[in-house]
Amino acid sequence: MINQHLQTARLPMGVSQQKFLEETTLQAIAELQDFIAQHPDGREVRKALAVKLVYQGYLYDEIQTILDVSRGSITGWKH
């Protein structure tokens, strides 16, 4: 999801790459939170939550423990 934002977006004048990345990450997290709130399907919520946790800085090992999912699943869902 965040990769889509980064591939199609251009840096506005005067905005640093770090600030842009932070803003884009926050936007992706907000979109994931909205998705989680609107979808009752547990499988889809688990996927979205895993991606959200990645963007929030959790390690894959932590996400595996929290959600009881494989590292490969997390990697696949993130893309």
Backbone hydrogen bonds, N-H to C=O, Kabsch-Sander energy under -0.5 kcal/mol:
donor,donor_aa,acceptor,acceptor_aa,energy
5,H,1,M,-1.5
6,L,2,I,-2.4
7,Q,3,N,-2.2
8,T,4,Q,-1.6
9,A,5,H,-1.4
15,V,12,P,-1.8
16,S,14,G,-0.5
20,F,16,S,-2.4
21,L,17,Q,-2.5
22,E,18,Q,-2.4
23,E,19,K,-2.6
24,T,20,F,-2.6
25,T,21,L,-2.5
26,L,22,E,-2.4
27,Q,23,E,-2.1
28,A,24,T,-2.3
29,I,25,T,-2.5
30,A,26,L,-2.2
31,E,27,Q,-2.2
32,L,28,A,-2.4
33,Q,29,I,-2.5
34,D,30,A,-2.2
35,F,31,E,-2.3
36,I,32,L,-2.7
37,A,33,Q,-2.2
38,Q,34,D,-1.4
39,H,35,F,-1.2
42,G,40,P,-0.6
45,V,41,D,-2.2
46,R,42,G,-2.3
47,K,43,R,-1.9
48,A,44,E,-2.5
49,L,45,V,-2.9
50,A,46,R,-2.3
51,V,47,K,-2.1
52,K,48,A,-2.5
53,L,49,L,-2.5
54,V,50,A,-1.9
55,Y,51,V,-2.2
56,Q,52,K,-1.5
57,G,54,V,-1.6
58,Y,53,L,-2.5
63,I,59,L,-2.3
64,Q,60,Y,-2.7
65,T,61,D,-1.7
66,I,62,E,-2.8
67,L,63,I,-2.8
68,D,64,Q,-1.6
69,V,64,Q,-0.7
74,I,70,S,-1.9
75,T,71,R,-2.5
76,G,72,G,-2.5
77,W,73,S,-2.7
78,K,74,I,-2.0
79,H,75,T,-1.0
